[in-house]
């Protein structure tokens, strides 16, 4: 199984990490084969028509030293809260005008980044069908296929679309337009509601049942000559509860090295070729012993 990870500058900033130092430490921690890099529209084009790819180019330069494949995530929806990462100047546009700007942004990104030969795949939007997740904004669920069509006219590399995986329901409604289907798999969530903290086990079903559900998705992909990956495999706590990231008594309620090992093993049993670990940045907020435990599970699966 090929392993990769997602790396977010925004997330590093939010949890108090130096992104350059953290990126290098992650890259040196394991022989990764893929890195997924969000290209945040609101960071590149804060003013309409004025684009600054400086931080993107810095990331690409660092990653290129390690000879791993790069998956840029381009679009309006991108990994990490608030899910929609559009610049403020989009806010008062009509949906029609927004769609025009979005296609312009997609084309600009492809043209800017495609000379980089380390890029293996383009991810278009992030969970575009999960319109109810994240802060309010434009809905790309009916539009992302046009983005894929545009990308395919501009570059030959494969396109990836991600979906939230729920063990109790079907993942797909329509035949895929993309070349690669990505499943985002979370084992356990924590939420604060009615003044209390509630922990929801997404894998309360028997392992056999969950594997059968993943196999159904794999079969769906095969029927449509489409690859299937796991694009987010939970390796960090669900941080909807204040302070959970830095309090072991809280974070251990939704993720532990042992739980991470079990869901990593699940992806192997499902015979999925490529898995991207979600939350590796957070490991560098842990003490050395806890971080080593997560890395140990990664190395021994």
C-alpha positions in Angstrom: 0.0 0.0 0.0 1.3 3.4 -1.0 1.1 6.0 1.8 0.9 9.8 1.6 -0.4 12.7 3.7 -2.2 16.0 3.5 -0.3 19.1 4.5 -2.0 22.4 5.2 -0.2 25.7 5.9 -3.4 27.1 7.4 -3.7 24.2 9.9 0.0 24.6 10.9 -0.7 28.3 11.6 -3.8 27.4 13.6 -2.0 25.0 15.9 1.0 27.2 16.4 3.6 25.4 14.2 6.2 26.8 11.8 5.0 25.3 8.5 8.4 25.1 6.8 10.0 23.3 9.7 7.0 21.0 10.2 6.8 20.1 6.5 10.5 19.1 6.5 10.1 17.0 9.7 7.1 15.2 8.3 8.9 14.5 5.0 11.9 13.1 6.9 9.8 11.0 9.2 8.7 8.3 6.8 9.3 7.2 3.1 6.0 8.9 1.8 5.0 8.4 -1.8 2.4 11.2 -2.0 1.7 14.6 -0.5 -1.7 16.4 -1.0 -1.3 20.2 -0.9 -4.3 22.5 -0.7 -4.0 25.6 -3.0 -6.0 28.1 -1.0 -7.7 30.6 -3.2 -8.0 33.2 -0.4 -4.2 33.0 0.2 -3.2 33.3 -3.5 -5.7 35.9 -4.7 -6.6 38.2 -1.8 -7.3 41.0 -4.3 -9.0 40.1 -7.6 -6.5 39.7 -10.4 -3.5 40.0 -8.1 -2.1 36.5 -7.6 0.7 35.5 -5.3 1.9 31.9 -5.4 4.9 32.5 -3.2 4.0 30.1 -0.4 2.8 27.4 -2.9 6.1 27.6 -4.8 8.0 27.4 -1.4 6.1 24.2 -0.6 6.8 22.7 -4.0 10.5 23.5 -3.7 10.8 21.8 -0.4 8.8 18.7 -1.5 10.8 18.4 -4.7 13.9 17.6 -2.7 12.2 14.4 -1.4 11.1 13.0 -4.8 7.5 12.3 -3.9 4.3 12.7 -6.0 2.3 15.9 -5.4 -1.5 16.3 -5.5 -2.5 19.9 -5.5 -6.1 20.6 -4.4 -7.6 23.4 -6.5 -11.0 24.9 -6.3 -13.3 26.8 -3.9 -13.7 23.9 -1.4 -10.4 22.8 0.1 -9.2 20.7 3.1 -9.6 22.2 6.6 -12.2 24.3 8.2 -14.1 26.4 7.1 -14.0 24.1 4.1 -14.8 27.0 1.7 -11.6 29.0 1.2 -12.7 31.7 -1.3 -11.4 35.3 -1.1 -13.7 37.9 0.4 -14.3 39.6 -2.9 -16.5 36.7 -4.0 -19.0 37.2 -1.2 -21.6 39.3 -3.0 -21.4 37.7 -6.4 -24.3 36.0 -8.1 -23.9 32.2 -8.4 -23.4 32.6 -12.2 -20.6 35.2 -11.7 -19.0 33.0 -9.1 -19.0 30.0 -11.5 -17.2 32.2 -14.1 -14.6 33.3 -11.5 -14.1 29.7 -10.3 -13.4 28.4 -13.8 -10.9 31.3 -14.3 -9.2 30.4 -11.0 -9.0 26.7 -12.0 -7.5 27.5 -15.3 -5.0 30.0 -13.7 -3.9 27.3 -11.2 -3.4 24.6 -13.8 -1.4 26.9 -16.1 0.8 28.1 -13.2 1.5 24.7 -11.7 1.5 22.2 -14.5 5.2 22.7 -15.4 6.1 21.0 -12.1 6.8 17.3 -13.1 6.3 16.1 -9.6 2.6 16.7 -9.8 0.9 13.4 -10.5 -2.8 14.2 -10.0 -5.1 17.2 -9.7 -7.7 17.1 -7.0 -10.7 19.2 -8.0 -12.6 20.7 -5.0 -12.7 18.8 -1.7 -15.8 16.8 -0.9 -17.9 18.8 -3.4 -21.1 16.9 -2.5 -20.9 17.7 1.2 -22.6 21.1 0.8 -24.0 21.2 4.3 -20.5 20.8 5.9 -18.5 24.0 6.6 -19.3 27.7 6.8 -21.9 29.0 4.5 -21.1 29.9 0.9 -21.5 28.8 -2.7 -22.5 25.3 -3.6 -20.2 23.6 -6.1 -22.0 20.2 -6.1 -23.7 20.8 -9.4 -20.7 22.5 -11.0 -17.5 20.5 -10.2 -17.9 18.2 -13.2 -17.4 21.3 -15.4 -14.2 22.0 -13.5 -13.0 18.5 -14.3 -13.9 18.9 -18.0 -11.9 22.2 -18.0 -8.9 20.6 -16.3 -8.9 17.7 -18.8 -8.6 20.2 -21.7 -5.6 21.9 -20.1 -3.5 18.9 -18.8 -3.2 15.1 -19.3 -2.8 14.2 -15.6 -5.5 12.4 -13.7 -8.3 14.1 -11.7 -9.4 13.1 -8.2 -12.6 13.8 -6.4 -13.2 13.1 -2.7 -16.3 11.8 -0.9 -17.2 11.5 2.8 -17.4 7.7 3.6 -20.3 6.7 5.9 -20.4 3.0 6.7 -24.2 2.9 7.0 -25.0 4.5 3.6 -24.1 4.5 -0.1 -21.3 6.8 -1.1 -22.2 7.5 -4.7 -25.3 8.7 -6.5 -24.0 9.2 -10.0 -21.3 7.7 -12.3 -18.0 9.4 -11.7 -16.5 12.1 -14.0 -13.1 11.8 -12.3 -10.3 9.3 -12.8 -9.8 8.6 -9.1 -12.4 8.4 -6.3 -11.1 9.4 -2.9 -12.8 8.1 0.3 -12.5 10.2 3.5 -12.7 7.8 6.4 -13.1 9.0 10.1 -13.2 6.5 12.9 -14.5 8.5 15.8 -15.9 12.0 16.3 -16.3 14.3 19.3 -18.9 17.1 19.4 -20.1 19.5 22.1 -23.9 19.8 22.3 -26.3 20.7 25.1 -23.3 21.6 27.2 -21.9 18.1 27.1 -19.2 16.3 25.0 -20.5 13.4 23.0 -18.3 10.8 21.3 -19.7 9.2 18.1 -18.1 5.9 17.0 -18.4 5.9 13.2 -17.3 2.3 13.2 -19.8 0.9 15.7 -20.7 -1.7 13.0 -18.7 -5.0 12.8 -15.5 -4.8 10.8 -16.9 -7.2 8.3 -19.8 -4.9 7.6 -17.5 -1.9 7.1 -15.2 -3.9 4.8 -18.2 -4.9 2.8 -19.3 -1.3 2.4 -15.8 -0.3 1.2 -15.8 -3.3 -1.2 -19.1 -2.0 -2.6 -17.4 1.3 -3.4 -14.4 -0.5 -4.9 -16.8 -2.5 -7.1 -18.6 0.7 -8.2 -15.2 2.2 -9.2 -14.3 -0.9 -11.2 -17.6 -0.8 -13.1 -16.7 2.7 -14.2 -13.0 2.0 -14.9 -12.1 4.4 -12.1 -9.4 4.0 -9.4 -10.2 4.3 -5.7 -8.0 5.7 -2.9 -8.5 6.6 0.7 -7.7 10.3 0.7 -8.3 11.1 4.4 -7.6 8.4 7.0 -8.1 9.8 10.4 -4.8 10.2 12.4 -5.8 13.2 14.5 -8.5 13.9 17.1 -11.8 15.4 16.0 -11.3 18.9 17.2 -14.8 20.3 17.4 -14.3 20.5 21.2 -12.2 23.4 22.5 -8.7 22.4 23.6 -9.0 18.8 22.4 -5.8 19.0 20.3 -3.5 19.7 23.2 -5.2 17.7 26.0 -4.4 14.0 25.9 -7.4 13.1 28.1 -9.6 14.6 25.4 -7.7 13.7 22.2 -7.4 10.1 23.2 -11.2 9.8 23.2 -11.3 10.0 19.4 -7.8 8.8 18.3 -5.0 6.8 19.8 -2.0 5.1 18.1 -3.8 1.8 18.5 -7.0 3.1 17.0 -5.0 4.6 14.1 -3.4 1.2 13.6 -6.7 -0.5 13.4 -8.2 1.8 10.7 -4.9 1.7 8.8 -5.1 -2.1 8.9 -8.7 -1.8 7.6 -7.5 0.0 4.5 -5.0 -2.7 3.9 -7.6 -5.4 4.3 -9.8 -3.6 1.8 -6.9 -3.9 -0.7 -6.9 -0.2 -1.6 -3.6 0.7 -3.3 -3.1 4.3 -1.9 -4.0 5.8 1.4 -3.4 9.4 2.5 -3.1 10.0 6.2 -5.0 12.9 7.7 -3.6 15.0 10.6 0.1 14.3 10.5 0.9 18.0 11.2 -0.8 17.5 14.6 1.7 14.8 15.6 4.3 17.6 15.9 2.3 19.2 18.7 2.7 16.0 20.8 5.5 15.0 23.1 8.2 12.8 21.5 6.8 9.6 23.1 3.3 10.0 21.7 4.5 11.1 18.3 6.8 8.1 18.1 3.8 5.8 18.9 1.9 7.1 15.9 5.0 6.8 13.7 5.6 3.3 15.0 2.1 2.2 13.9 2.7 3.7 10.5 6.0 1.9 10.1 4.6 -1.5 11.2 1.5 -1.7 9.1 
